[in-house]
Amino acid sequence: MARQKGASEALVDALQDRGGDGGRAAIERLERGWRTALEYADVVHRSGHDVTDELYARLSAAWDPGQVVEITLVIGMTEYFNRFNDSLRVEPTK
């Protein structure tokens, strides 16, 4: 789906690469804005309260305000759908 929506091969590789280094090498090959967005997603996944001013400043430097909202919305909706489906034992579909 990501490719259909215009994601680069490097981004798809970084998201799928879970090799011995946990995908760090693939993520390091991404441009800074994407690396920051993925770091932000990891922090929001753990707790939205853990987003530091420094991380938010780096995110805001890489993306315009509308994009920051969209990134946060995608993270939040993905969390919502995963928790909803997991709680109801909904099996993933292709």
PDB file of N, CA, C and O in Angstrom:
ATOM      1  N   MET A   1       0.824  -1.187   0.000  1.00  0.00           N
ATOM      2  CA  MET A   1       0.000   0.000   0.000  1.00  0.00           C
ATOM      3  C   MET A   1       0.876   1.261   0.000  1.00  0.00           C
ATOM      4  O   MET A   1       0.552   2.245  -0.665  1.00  0.00           O
ATOM      5  N   ALA A   2       1.972   1.227   0.740  1.00  0.00           N
ATOM      6  CA  ALA A   2       2.838   2.409   0.808  1.00  0.00           C
ATOM      7  C   ALA A   2       3.355   2.797  -0.571  1.00  0.00           C
ATOM      8  O   ALA A   2       3.392   3.977  -0.921  1.00  0.00           O
ATOM      9  N   ARG A   3       3.750   1.800  -1.346  1.00  0.00           N
ATOM     10  CA  ARG A   3       4.232   2.087  -2.703  1.00  0.00           C
ATOM     11  C   ARG A   3       3.132   2.716  -3.547  1.00  0.00           C
ATOM     12  O   ARG A   3       3.392   3.642  -4.314  1.00  0.00           O
ATOM     13  N   GLN A   4       1.908   2.220  -3.410  1.00  0.00           N
ATOM     14  CA  GLN A   4       0.776   2.765  -4.169  1.00  0.00           C
ATOM     15  C   GLN A   4       0.527   4.222  -3.814  1.00  0.00           C
ATOM     16  O   GLN A   4       0.038   4.989  -4.644  1.00  0.00           O
ATOM     17  N   LYS A   5       0.860   4.610  -2.589  1.00  0.00           N
ATOM     18  CA  LYS A   5       0.641   5.982  -2.132  1.00  0.00           C
ATOM     19  C   LYS A   5       1.858   6.871  -2.361  1.00  0.00           C
ATOM     20  O   LYS A   5       1.879   8.024  -1.931  1.00  0.00           O
ATOM     21  N   GLY A   6       2.882   6.329  -3.047  1.00  0.00           N
ATOM     22  CA  GLY A   6       4.024   7.156  -3.425  1.00  0.00           C
ATOM     23  C   GLY A   6       5.248   7.052  -2.542  1.00  0.00           C
ATOM     24  O   GLY A   6       6.177   7.844  -2.706  1.00  0.00           O
ATOM     25  N   ALA A   7       5.292   6.109  -1.610  1.00  0.00           N
ATOM     26  CA  ALA A   7       6.470   5.959  -0.756  1.00  0.00           C
ATOM     27  C   ALA A   7       7.658   5.497  -1.593  1.00  0.00           C
ATOM     28  O   ALA A   7       7.512   4.683  -2.504  1.00  0.00           O
ATOM     29  N   SER A   8       8.817   6.023  -1.273  1.00  0.00           N
ATOM     30  CA  SER A   8      10.032   5.634  -1.990  1.00  0.00           C
ATOM     31  C   SER A   8      10.439   4.216  -1.602  1.00  0.00           C
ATOM     32  O   SER A   8      10.033   3.696  -0.563  1.00  0.00           O
ATOM     33  N   GLU A   9      11.246   3.608  -2.458  1.00  0.00           N
ATOM     34  CA  GLU A   9      11.750   2.261  -2.154  1.00  0.00           C
ATOM     35  C   GLU A   9      12.600   2.286  -0.886  1.00  0.00           C
ATOM     36  O   GLU A   9      12.558   1.345  -0.094  1.00  0.00           O
ATOM     37  N   ALA A  10      13.373   3.358  -0.688  1.00  0.00           N
ATOM     38  CA  ALA A  10      14.212   3.462   0.509  1.00  0.00           C
ATOM     39  C   ALA A  10      13.355   3.476   1.771  1.00  0.00           C
ATOM     40  O   ALA A  10      13.706   2.848   2.770  1.00  0.00           O
ATOM     41  N   LEU A  11      12.227   4.194   1.726  1.00  0.00           N
ATOM     42  CA  LEU A  11      11.351   4.244   2.894  1.00  0.00           C
ATOM     43  C   LEU A  11      10.713   2.885   3.148  1.00  0.00           C
ATOM     44  O   LEU A  11      10.669   2.426   4.289  1.00  0.00           O
ATOM     45  N   VAL A  12      10.222   2.243   2.105  1.00  0.00           N
ATOM     46  CA  VAL A  12       9.615   0.915   2.264  1.00  0.00           C
ATOM     47  C   VAL A  12      10.651  -0.062   2.810  1.00  0.00           C
ATOM     48  O   VAL A  12      10.346  -0.850   3.705  1.00  0.00           O
ATOM     49  N   ASP A  13      11.874  -0.017   2.278  1.00  0.00           N
ATOM     50  CA  ASP A  13      12.934  -0.897   2.773  1.00  0.00           C
ATOM     51  C   ASP A  13      13.208  -0.646   4.252  1.00  0.00           C
ATOM     52  O   ASP A  13      13.371  -1.594   5.021  1.00  0.00           O
ATOM     53  N   ALA A  14      13.261   0.620   4.654  1.00  0.00           N
ATOM     54  CA  ALA A  14      13.530   0.952   6.054  1.00  0.00           C
ATOM     55  C   ALA A  14      12.427   0.441   6.966  1.00  0.00           C
ATOM     56  O   ALA A  14      12.701  -0.011   8.078  1.00  0.00           O
ATOM     57  N   LEU A  15      11.196   0.509   6.512  1.00  0.00           N
ATOM     58  CA  LEU A  15      10.074   0.050   7.325  1.00  0.00           C
ATOM     59  C   LEU A  15      10.013  -1.470   7.401  1.00  0.00           C
ATOM     60  O   LEU A  15       9.568  -2.023   8.406  1.00  0.00           O
ATOM     61  N   GLN A  16      10.455  -2.145   6.350  1.00  0.00           N
ATOM     62  CA  GLN A  16      10.385  -3.607   6.312  1.00  0.00           C
ATOM     63  C   GLN A  16      11.637  -4.282   6.849  1.00  0.00           C
ATOM     64  O   GLN A  16      11.572  -5.433   7.282  1.00  0.00           O
ATOM     65  N   ASP A  17      12.768  -3.600   6.831  1.00  0.00           N
ATOM     66  CA  ASP A  17      14.045  -4.203   7.219  1.00  0.00           C
ATOM     67  C   ASP A  17      14.101  -4.367   8.731  1.00  0.00           C
ATOM     68  O   ASP A  17      14.200  -3.389   9.471  1.00  0.00           O
ATOM     69  N   ARG A  18      14.040  -5.588   9.167  1.00  0.00           N
ATOM     70  CA  ARG A  18      14.161  -5.861  10.592  1.00  0.00           C
ATOM     71  C   ARG A  18      15.288  -6.864  10.808  1.00  0.00           C
ATOM     72  O   ARG A  18      15.154  -7.818  11.574  1.00  0.00           O
ATOM     73  N   GLY A  19      16.401  -6.627  10.117  1.00  0.00           N
ATOM     74  CA  GLY A  19      17.554  -7.516  10.200  1.00  0.00           C
ATOM     75  C   GLY A  19      18.182  -7.491  11.582  1.00  0.00           C
ATOM     76  O   GLY A  19      17.565  -7.047  12.550  1.00  0.00           O
ATOM     77  N   GLY A  20      19.406  -7.968  11.665  1.00  0.00           N
ATOM     78  CA  GLY A  20      20.102  -8.079  12.936  1.00  0.00           C
ATOM     79  C   GLY A  20      20.252  -6.764  13.681  1.00  0.00           C
ATOM     80  O   GLY A  20      20.392  -6.755  14.904  1.00  0.00           O
ATOM     81  N   ASP A  21      20.223  -5.658  12.958  1.00  0.00           N
ATOM     82  CA  ASP A  21      20.371  -4.355  13.621  1.00  0.00           C
ATOM     83  C   ASP A  21      19.027  -3.692  13.886  1.00  0.00           C
ATOM     84  O   ASP A  21      18.984  -2.518  14.254  1.00  0.00           O
ATOM     85  N   GLY A  22      17.931  -4.418  13.707  1.00  0.00           N
ATOM     86  CA  GLY A  22      16.599  -3.859  13.953  1.00  0.00           C
ATOM     87  C   GLY A  22      16.168  -2.852  12.911  1.00  0.00           C
ATOM     88  O   GLY A  22      15.232  -2.087  13.140  1.00  0.00           O
ATOM     89  N   GLY A  23      16.837  -2.837  11.764  1.00  0.00           N
ATOM     90  CA  GLY A  23      16.471  -1.916  10.699  1.00  0.00           C
ATOM     91  C   GLY A  23      17.202  -0.590  10.748  1.00  0.00           C
ATOM     92  O   GLY A  23      16.941   0.291   9.930  1.00  0.00           O
ATOM     93  N   ARG A  24      18.126  -0.433  11.711  1.00  0.00           N
ATOM     94  CA  ARG A  24      18.818   0.852  11.865  1.00  0.00           C
ATOM     95  C   ARG A  24      19.591   1.269  10.617  1.00  0.00           C
ATOM     96  O   ARG A  24      19.587   2.444  10.251  1.00  0.00           O
ATOM     97  N   ALA A  25      20.251   0.319   9.963  1.00  0.00           N
ATOM     98  CA  ALA A  25      21.050   0.663   8.773  1.00  0.00           C
ATOM     99  C   ALA A  25      20.159   1.208   7.668  1.00  0.00           C
ATOM    100  O   ALA A  25      20.513   2.191   7.017  1.00  0.00           O
ATOM    101  N   ALA A  26      19.011   0.584   7.450  1.00  0.00           N
ATOM    102  CA  ALA A  26      18.086   1.057   6.411  1.00  0.00           C
ATOM    103  C   ALA A  26      17.526   2.427   6.775  1.00  0.00           C
ATOM    104  O   ALA A  26      17.371   3.284   5.905  1.00  0.00           O
ATOM    105  N   ILE A  27      17.226   2.639   8.042  1.00  0.00           N
ATOM    106  CA  ILE A  27      16.682   3.927   8.483  1.00  0.00           C
ATOM    107  C   ILE A  27      17.726   5.028   8.316  1.00  0.00           C
ATOM    108  O   ILE A  27      17.388   6.146   7.925  1.00  0.00           O
ATOM    109  N   GLU A  28      18.985   4.725   8.607  1.00  0.00           N
ATOM    110  CA  GLU A  28      20.050   5.724   8.469  1.00  0.00           C
ATOM    111  C   GLU A  28      20.229   6.186   7.024  1.00  0.00           C
ATOM    112  O   GLU A  28      20.750   7.276   6.789  1.00  0.00           O
ATOM    113  N   ARG A  29      19.812   5.389   6.067  1.00  0.00           N
ATOM    114  CA  ARG A  29      19.929   5.777   4.654  1.00  0.00           C
ATOM    115  C   ARG A  29      18.829   6.756   4.226  1.00  0.00           C
ATOM    116  O   ARG A  29      18.910   7.342   3.147  1.00  0.00           O
ATOM    117  N   LEU A  30      17.819   6.933   5.053  1.00  0.00           N
ATOM    118  CA  LEU A  30      16.735   7.866   4.725  1.00  0.00           C
ATOM    119  C   LEU A  30      17.183   9.304   4.941  1.00  0.00           C
ATOM    120  O   LEU A  30      18.134   9.567   5.677  1.00  0.00           O
ATOM    121  N   GLU A  31      16.489  10.229   4.292  1.00  0.00           N
ATOM    122  CA  GLU A  31      16.784  11.637   4.542  1.00  0.00           C
ATOM    123  C   GLU A  31      16.341  12.000   5.962  1.00  0.00           C
ATOM    124  O   GLU A  31      15.495  11.330   6.555  1.00  0.00           O
ATOM    125  N   ARG A  32      16.921  13.056   6.483  1.00  0.00           N
ATOM    126  CA  ARG A  32      16.750  13.438   7.884  1.00  0.00           C
ATOM    127  C   ARG A  32      15.282  13.582   8.297  1.00  0.00           C
ATOM    128  O   ARG A  32      14.908  13.144   9.385  1.00  0.00           O
ATOM    129  N   GLY A  33      14.456  14.180   7.458  1.00  0.00           N
ATOM    130  CA  GLY A  33      13.048  14.374   7.820  1.00  0.00           C
ATOM    131  C   GLY A  33      12.323  13.069   8.082  1.00  0.00           C
ATOM    132  O   GLY A  33      11.545  12.960   9.029  1.00  0.00           O
ATOM    133  N   TRP A  34      12.585  12.070   7.230  1.00  0.00           N
ATOM    134  CA  TRP A  34      11.946  10.760   7.423  1.00  0.00           C
ATOM    135  C   TRP A  34      12.490  10.070   8.668  1.00  0.00           C
ATOM    136  O   TRP A  34      11.730   9.434   9.399  1.00  0.00           O
ATOM    137  N   ARG A  35      13.799  10.187   8.923  1.00  0.00           N
ATOM    138  CA  ARG A  35      14.365   9.592  10.143  1.00  0.00           C
ATOM    139  C   ARG A  35      13.726  10.217  11.378  1.00  0.00           C
ATOM    140  O   ARG A  35      13.406   9.519  12.341  1.00  0.00           O
ATOM    141  N   THR A  36      13.542  11.523  11.346  1.00  0.00           N
ATOM    142  CA  THR A  36      12.926  12.207  12.480  1.00  0.00           C
ATOM    143  C   THR A  36      11.471  11.788  12.647  1.00  0.00           C
ATOM    144  O   THR A  36      11.010  11.587  13.771  1.00  0.00           O
ATOM    145  N   ALA A  37      10.745  11.655  11.540  1.00  0.00           N
ATOM    146  CA  ALA A  37       9.343  11.225  11.615  1.00  0.00           C
ATOM    147  C   ALA A  37       9.232   9.824  12.210  1.00  0.00           C
ATOM    148  O   ALA A  37       8.327   9.562  13.001  1.00  0.00           O
ATOM    149  N   LEU A  38      10.140   8.923  11.839  1.00  0.00           N
ATOM    150  CA  LEU A  38      10.109   7.568  12.396  1.00  0.00           C
ATOM    151  C   LEU A  38      10.483   7.570  13.875  1.00  0.00           C
ATOM    152  O   LEU A  38       9.906   6.818  14.661  1.00  0.00           O
ATOM    153  N   GLU A  39      11.438   8.405  14.258  1.00  0.00           N
ATOM    154  CA  GLU A  39      11.786   8.537  15.677  1.00  0.00           C
ATOM    155  C   GLU A  39      10.583   9.065  16.459  1.00  0.00           C
ATOM    156  O   GLU A  39      10.267   8.566  17.538  1.00  0.00           O
ATOM    157  N   TYR A  40       9.927  10.065  15.911  1.00  0.00           N
ATOM    158  CA  TYR A  40       8.720  10.638  16.523  1.00  0.00           C
ATOM    159  C   TYR A  40       7.645   9.561  16.680  1.00  0.00           C
ATOM    160  O   TYR A  40       7.009   9.467  17.730  1.00  0.00           O
ATOM    161  N   ALA A  41       7.443   8.755  15.646  1.00  0.00           N
ATOM    162  CA  ALA A  41       6.443   7.680  15.711  1.00  0.00           C
ATOM    163  C   ALA A  41       6.776   6.693  16.822  1.00  0.00           C
ATOM    164  O   ALA A  41       5.881   6.242  17.537  1.00  0.00           O
ATOM    165  N   ASP A  42       8.046   6.354  16.973  1.00  0.00           N
ATOM    166  CA  ASP A  42       8.441   5.439  18.048  1.00  0.00           C
ATOM    167  C   ASP A  42       8.126   6.024  19.419  1.00  0.00           C
ATOM    168  O   ASP A  42       7.633   5.320  20.299  1.00  0.00           O
ATOM    169  N   VAL A  43       8.408   7.312  19.600  1.00  0.00           N
ATOM    170  CA  VAL A  43       8.157   7.959  20.888  1.00  0.00           C
ATOM    171  C   VAL A  43       6.656   8.064  21.152  1.00  0.00           C
ATOM    172  O   VAL A  43       6.202   7.764  22.256  1.00  0.00           O
ATOM    173  N   VAL A  44       5.886   8.484  20.159  1.00  0.00           N
ATOM    174  CA  VAL A  44       4.431   8.594  20.329  1.00  0.00           C
ATOM    175  C   VAL A  44       3.838   7.222  20.625  1.00  0.00           C
ATOM    176  O   VAL A  44       2.906   7.110  21.422  1.00  0.00           O
ATOM    177  N   HIS A  45       4.366   6.184  19.995  1.00  0.00           N
ATOM    178  CA  HIS A  45       3.887   4.820  20.240  1.00  0.00           C
ATOM    179  C   HIS A  45       4.042   4.454  21.718  1.00  0.00           C
ATOM    180  O   HIS A  45       3.154   3.840  22.308  1.00  0.00           O
ATOM    181  N   ARG A  46       5.179   4.837  22.308  1.00  0.00           N
ATOM    182  CA  ARG A  46       5.403   4.535  23.729  1.00  0.00           C
ATOM    183  C   ARG A  46       4.518   5.403  24.614  1.00  0.00           C
ATOM    184  O   ARG A  46       3.856   4.901  25.522  1.00  0.00           O
ATOM    185  N   SER A  47       4.507   6.699  24.350  1.00  0.00           N
ATOM    186  CA  SER A  47       3.688   7.641  25.127  1.00  0.00           C
ATOM    187  C   SER A  47       3.823   9.026  24.513  1.00  0.00           C
ATOM    188  O   SER A  47       4.933   9.527  24.338  1.00  0.00           O
ATOM    189  N   GLY A  48       2.708   9.637  24.189  1.00  0.00           N
ATOM    190  CA  GLY A  48       2.737  10.981  23.635  1.00  0.00           C
ATOM    191  C   GLY A  48       3.350  11.998  24.585  1.00  0.00           C
ATOM    192  O   GLY A  48       3.804  13.062  24.163  1.00  0.00           O
ATOM    193  N   HIS A  49       3.361  11.661  25.877  1.00  0.00           N
ATOM    194  CA  HIS A  49       3.934  12.565  26.877  1.00  0.00           C
ATOM    195  C   HIS A  49       5.454  12.611  26.810  1.00  0.00           C
ATOM    196  O   HIS A  49       6.073  13.502  27.391  1.00  0.00           O
ATOM    197  N   ASP A  50       6.061  11.660  26.107  1.00  0.00           N
ATOM    198  CA  ASP A  50       7.519  11.575  26.045  1.00  0.00           C
ATOM    199  C   ASP A  50       8.125  12.341  24.874  1.00  0.00           C
ATOM    200  O   ASP A  50       9.341  12.303  24.686  1.00  0.00           O
ATOM    201  N   VAL A  51       7.312  13.035  24.083  1.00  0.00           N
ATOM    202  CA  VAL A  51       7.838  13.833  22.971  1.00  0.00           C
ATOM    203  C   VAL A  51       8.509  15.072  23.571  1.00  0.00           C
ATOM    204  O   VAL A  51       7.846  15.944  24.133  1.00  0.00           O
ATOM    205  N   THR A  52       9.823  15.128  23.441  1.00  0.00           N
ATOM    206  CA  THR A  52      10.561  16.255  24.014  1.00  0.00           C
ATOM    207  C   THR A  52      10.433  17.490  23.123  1.00  0.00           C
ATOM    208  O   THR A  52      10.079  17.394  21.948  1.00  0.00           O
ATOM    209  N   ASP A  53      10.725  18.639  23.703  1.00  0.00           N
ATOM    210  CA  ASP A  53      10.738  19.877  22.922  1.00  0.00           C
ATOM    211  C   ASP A  53      11.778  19.785  21.802  1.00  0.00           C
ATOM    212  O   ASP A  53      11.557  20.288  20.700  1.00  0.00           O
ATOM    213  N   GLU A  54      12.903  19.144  22.089  1.00  0.00           N
ATOM    214  CA  GLU A  54      13.977  19.006  21.101  1.00  0.00           C
ATOM    215  C   GLU A  54      13.519  18.154  19.918  1.00  0.00           C
ATOM    216  O   GLU A  54      13.767  18.516  18.767  1.00  0.00           O
ATOM    217  N   LEU A  55      12.856  17.032  20.184  1.00  0.00           N
ATOM    218  CA  LEU A  55      12.358  16.179  19.103  1.00  0.00           C
ATOM    219  C   LEU A  55      11.293  16.918  18.307  1.00  0.00           C
ATOM    220  O   LEU A  55      11.295  16.868  17.077  1.00  0.00           O
ATOM    221  N   TYR A  56      10.388  17.601  18.991  1.00  0.00           N
ATOM    222  CA  TYR A  56       9.332  18.331  18.290  1.00  0.00           C
ATOM    223  C   TYR A  56       9.927  19.447  17.425  1.00  0.00           C
ATOM    224  O   TYR A  56       9.435  19.712  16.328  1.00  0.00           O
ATOM    225  N   ALA A  57      10.976  20.096  17.915  1.00  0.00           N
ATOM    226  CA  ALA A  57      11.638  21.152  17.130  1.00  0.00           C
ATOM    227  C   ALA A  57      12.276  20.564  15.869  1.00  0.00           C
ATOM    228  O   ALA A  57      12.183  21.162  14.797  1.00  0.00           O
ATOM    229  N   ARG A  58      12.921  19.402  15.985  1.00  0.00           N
ATOM    230  CA  ARG A  58      13.512  18.758  14.805  1.00  0.00           C
ATOM    231  C   ARG A  58      12.435  18.339  13.817  1.00  0.00           C
ATOM    232  O   ARG A  58      12.612  18.486  12.608  1.00  0.00           O
ATOM    233  N   LEU A  59      11.315  17.815  14.323  1.00  0.00           N
ATOM    234  CA  LEU A  59      10.209  17.418  13.454  1.00  0.00           C
ATOM    235  C   LEU A  59       9.653  18.642  12.732  1.00  0.00           C
ATOM    236  O   LEU A  59       9.414  18.600  11.525  1.00  0.00           O
ATOM    237  N   SER A  60       9.450  19.723  13.468  1.00  0.00           N
ATOM    238  CA  SER A  60       8.897  20.955  12.893  1.00  0.00           C
ATOM    239  C   SER A  60       9.852  21.619  11.910  1.00  0.00           C
ATOM    240  O   SER A  60       9.417  22.331  11.005  1.00  0.00           O
ATOM    241  N   ALA A  61      11.143  21.392  12.081  1.00  0.00           N
ATOM    242  CA  ALA A  61      12.120  21.941  11.135  1.00  0.00           C
ATOM    243  C   ALA A  61      12.105  21.170   9.814  1.00  0.00           C
ATOM    244  O   ALA A  61      12.433  21.719   8.763  1.00  0.00           O
ATOM    245  N   ALA A  62      11.725  19.898   9.878  1.00  0.00           N
ATOM    246  CA  ALA A  62      11.737  19.055   8.680  1.00  0.00           C
ATOM    247  C   ALA A  62      10.408  19.058   7.931  1.00  0.00           C
ATOM    248  O   ALA A  62      10.379  18.800   6.728  1.00  0.00           O
ATOM    249  N   TRP A  63       9.320  19.343   8.619  1.00  0.00           N
ATOM    250  CA  TRP A  63       7.978  19.239   8.038  1.00  0.00           C
ATOM    251  C   TRP A  63       7.189  20.502   8.363  1.00  0.00           C
ATOM    252  O   TRP A  63       7.388  21.105   9.417  1.00  0.00           O
ATOM    253  N   ASP A  64       6.294  20.905   7.462  1.00  0.00           N
ATOM    254  CA  ASP A  64       5.465  22.082   7.744  1.00  0.00           C
ATOM    255  C   ASP A  64       4.366  21.688   8.743  1.00  0.00           C
ATOM    256  O   ASP A  64       4.131  20.499   8.961  1.00  0.00           O
ATOM    257  N   PRO A  65       3.689  22.682   9.356  1.00  0.00           N
ATOM    258  CA  PRO A  65       2.697  22.374  10.393  1.00  0.00           C
ATOM    259  C   PRO A  65       1.607  21.391   9.950  1.00  0.00           C
ATOM    260  O   PRO A  65       1.212  20.522  10.726  1.00  0.00           O
ATOM    261  N   GLY A  66       1.128  21.519   8.733  1.00  0.00           N
ATOM    262  CA  GLY A  66       0.112  20.590   8.243  1.00  0.00           C
ATOM    263  C   GLY A  66       0.639  19.169   8.148  1.00  0.00           C
ATOM    264  O   GLY A  66      -0.080  18.212   8.436  1.00  0.00           O
ATOM    265  N   GLN A  67       1.895  19.033   7.744  1.00  0.00           N
ATOM    266  CA  GLN A  67       2.499  17.704   7.649  1.00  0.00           C
ATOM    267  C   GLN A  67       2.709  17.094   9.030  1.00  0.00           C
ATOM    268  O   GLN A  67       2.535  15.889   9.209  1.00  0.00           O
ATOM    269  N   VAL A  68       3.082  17.920  10.007  1.00  0.00           N
ATOM    270  CA  VAL A  68       3.240  17.422  11.379  1.00  0.00           C
ATOM    271  C   VAL A  68       1.901  16.899  11.893  1.00  0.00           C
ATOM    272  O   VAL A  68       1.846  15.848  12.532  1.00  0.00           O
ATOM    273  N   VAL A  69       0.828  17.627  11.617  1.00  0.00           N
ATOM    274  CA  VAL A  69      -0.506  17.167  12.014  1.00  0.00           C
ATOM    275  C   VAL A  69      -0.826  15.846  11.320  1.00  0.00           C
ATOM    276  O   VAL A  69      -1.318  14.916  11.959  1.00  0.00           O
ATOM    277  N   GLU A  70      -0.552  15.756  10.023  1.00  0.00           N
ATOM    278  CA  GLU A  70      -0.852  14.532   9.276  1.00  0.00           C
ATOM    279  C   GLU A  70      -0.035  13.347   9.792  1.00  0.00           C
ATOM    280  O   GLU A  70      -0.569  12.248   9.939  1.00  0.00           O
ATOM    281  N   ILE A  71       1.246  13.558  10.065  1.00  0.00           N
ATOM    282  CA  ILE A  71       2.092  12.494  10.613  1.00  0.00           C
ATOM    283  C   ILE A  71       1.519  12.016  11.940  1.00  0.00           C
ATOM    284  O   ILE A  71       1.411  10.813  12.178  1.00  0.00           O
ATOM    285  N   THR A  72       1.153  12.959  12.804  1.00  0.00           N
ATOM    286  CA  THR A  72       0.613  12.611  14.114  1.00  0.00           C
ATOM    287  C   THR A  72      -0.728  11.898  13.981  1.00  0.00           C
ATOM    288  O   THR A  72      -1.003  10.955  14.723  1.00  0.00           O
ATOM    289  N   LEU A  73      -1.556  12.334  13.052  1.00  0.00           N
ATOM    290  CA  LEU A  73      -2.848  11.683  12.816  1.00  0.00           C
ATOM    291  C   LEU A  73      -2.655  10.240  12.363  1.00  0.00           C
ATOM    292  O   LEU A  73      -3.336   9.339  12.854  1.00  0.00           O
ATOM    293  N   VAL A  74      -1.742  10.017  11.442  1.00  0.00           N
ATOM    294  CA  VAL A  74      -1.493   8.651  10.956  1.00  0.00           C
ATOM    295  C   VAL A  74      -0.995   7.764  12.100  1.00  0.00           C
ATOM    296  O   VAL A  74      -1.430   6.621  12.236  1.00  0.00           O
ATOM    297  N   ILE A  75      -0.090   8.288  12.915  1.00  0.00           N
ATOM    298  CA  ILE A  75       0.406   7.517  14.060  1.00  0.00           C
ATOM    299  C   ILE A  75      -0.752   7.177  14.999  1.00  0.00           C
ATOM    300  O   ILE A  75      -0.919   6.024  15.395  1.00  0.00           O
ATOM    301  N   GLY A  76      -1.543   8.179  15.348  1.00  0.00           N
ATOM    302  CA  GLY A  76      -2.655   7.971  16.275  1.00  0.00           C
ATOM    303  C   GLY A  76      -3.706   7.015  15.743  1.00  0.00           C
ATOM    304  O   GLY A  76      -4.189   6.151  16.475  1.00  0.00           O
ATOM    305  N   MET A  77      -4.062   7.159  14.485  1.00  0.00           N
ATOM    306  CA  MET A  77      -5.087   6.278  13.906  1.00  0.00           C
ATOM    307  C   MET A  77      -4.571   4.845  13.785  1.00  0.00           C
ATOM    308  O   MET A  77      -5.327   3.894  13.983  1.00  0.00           O
ATOM    309  N   THR A  78      -3.294   4.691  13.463  1.00  0.00           N
ATOM    310  CA  THR A  78      -2.718   3.349  13.399  1.00  0.00           C
ATOM    311  C   THR A  78      -2.746   2.700  14.777  1.00  0.00           C
ATOM    312  O   THR A  78      -3.095   1.527  14.906  1.00  0.00           O
ATOM    313  N   GLU A  79      -2.379   3.458  15.803  1.00  0.00           N
ATOM    314  CA  GLU A  79      -2.455   2.945  17.176  1.00  0.00           C
ATOM    315  C   GLU A  79      -3.888   2.545  17.519  1.00  0.00           C
ATOM    316  O   GLU A  79      -4.125   1.472  18.074  1.00  0.00           O
ATOM    317  N   TYR A  80      -4.835   3.411  17.188  1.00  0.00           N
ATOM    318  CA  TYR A  80      -6.246   3.138  17.477  1.00  0.00           C
ATOM    319  C   TYR A  80      -6.698   1.848  16.806  1.00  0.00           C
ATOM    320  O   TYR A  80      -7.252   0.967  17.463  1.00  0.00           O
ATOM    321  N   PHE A  81      -6.466   1.731  15.499  1.00  0.00           N
ATOM    322  CA  PHE A  81      -6.924   0.542  14.773  1.00  0.00           C
ATOM    323  C   PHE A  81      -6.260  -0.723  15.298  1.00  0.00           C
ATOM    324  O   PHE A  81      -6.915  -1.757  15.426  1.00  0.00           O
ATOM    325  N   ASN A  82      -4.968  -0.652  15.602  1.00  0.00           N
ATOM    326  CA  ASN A  82      -4.284  -1.831  16.130  1.00  0.00           C
ATOM    327  C   ASN A  82      -4.858  -2.259  17.473  1.00  0.00           C
ATOM    328  O   ASN A  82      -5.110  -3.445  17.684  1.00  0.00           O
ATOM    329  N   ARG A  83      -5.067  -1.325  18.372  1.00  0.00           N
ATOM    330  CA  ARG A  83      -5.619  -1.670  19.690  1.00  0.00           C
ATOM    331  C   ARG A  83      -7.053  -2.170  19.578  1.00  0.00           C
ATOM    332  O   ARG A  83      -7.429  -3.133  20.245  1.00  0.00           O
ATOM    333  N   PHE A  84      -7.843  -1.529  18.749  1.00  0.00           N
ATOM    334  CA  PHE A  84      -9.233  -1.937  18.529  1.00  0.00           C
ATOM    335  C   PHE A  84      -9.278  -3.369  17.997  1.00  0.00           C
ATOM    336  O   PHE A  84      -9.984  -4.219  18.540  1.00  0.00           O
ATOM    337  N   ASN A  85      -8.519  -3.625  16.933  1.00  0.00           N
ATOM    338  CA  ASN A  85      -8.532  -4.953  16.316  1.00  0.00           C
ATOM    339  C   ASN A  85      -7.939  -6.020  17.229  1.00  0.00           C
ATOM    340  O   ASN A  85      -8.462  -7.132  17.300  1.00  0.00           O
ATOM    341  N   ASP A  86      -6.855  -5.694  17.925  1.00  0.00           N
ATOM    342  CA  ASP A  86      -6.263  -6.666  18.844  1.00  0.00           C
ATOM    343  C   ASP A  86      -7.236  -7.022  19.966  1.00  0.00           C
ATOM    344  O   ASP A  86      -7.370  -8.192  20.324  1.00  0.00           O
ATOM    345  N   SER A  87      -7.911  -6.025  20.516  1.00  0.00           N
ATOM    346  CA  SER A  87      -8.858  -6.264  21.611  1.00  0.00           C
ATOM    347  C   SER A  87     -10.013  -7.151  21.188  1.00  0.00           C
ATOM    348  O   SER A  87     -10.491  -7.972  21.971  1.00  0.00           O
ATOM    349  N   LEU A  88     -10.462  -6.989  19.954  1.00  0.00           N
ATOM    350  CA  LEU A  88     -11.594  -7.774  19.451  1.00  0.00           C
ATOM    351  C   LEU A  88     -11.158  -9.045  18.725  1.00  0.00           C
ATOM    352  O   LEU A  88     -11.982  -9.752  18.146  1.00  0.00           O
ATOM    353  N   ARG A  89      -9.847  -9.331  18.761  1.00  0.00           N
ATOM    354  CA  ARG A  89      -9.293 -10.535  18.106  1.00  0.00           C
ATOM    355  C   ARG A  89      -9.578 -10.557  16.608  1.00  0.00           C
ATOM    356  O   ARG A  89      -9.824 -11.616  16.031  1.00  0.00           O
ATOM    357  N   VAL A  90      -9.542  -9.386  15.986  1.00  0.00           N
ATOM    358  CA  VAL A  90      -9.755  -9.297  14.542  1.00  0.00           C
ATOM    359  C   VAL A  90      -8.452  -9.680  13.852  1.00  0.00           C
ATOM    360  O   VAL A  90      -7.410  -9.073  14.100  1.00  0.00           O
ATOM    361  N   GLU A  91      -8.512 -10.678  12.996  1.00  0.00           N
ATOM    362  CA  GLU A  91      -7.329 -11.140  12.278  1.00  0.00           C
ATOM    363  C   GLU A  91      -7.004 -10.177  11.133  1.00  0.00           C
ATOM    364  O   GLU A  91      -7.912  -9.684  10.464  1.00  0.00           O
ATOM    365  N   PRO A  92      -5.716  -9.906  10.906  1.00  0.00           N
ATOM    366  CA  PRO A  92      -5.334  -9.038   9.786  1.00  0.00           C
ATOM    367  C   PRO A  92      -5.749  -9.650   8.450  1.00  0.00           C
ATOM    368  O   PRO A  92      -5.778 -10.870   8.291  1.00  0.00           O
ATOM    369  N   THR A  93      -6.063  -8.791   7.511  1.00  0.00           N
ATOM    370  CA  THR A  93      -6.385  -9.236   6.159  1.00  0.00           C
ATOM    371  C   THR A  93      -5.385  -8.620   5.205  1.00  0.00           C
ATOM    372  O   THR A  93      -4.685  -7.668   5.549  1.00  0.00           O
ATOM    373  N   LYS A  94      -5.323  -9.166   4.012  1.00  0.00           N
ATOM    374  CA  LYS A  94      -4.395  -8.621   3.012  1.00  0.00           C
ATOM    375  C   LYS A  94      -5.106  -7.646   2.128  1.00  0.00           C
ATOM    376  O   LYS A  94      -4.498  -7.077   1.222  1.00  0.00           O
TER     377      LYS A  94
END
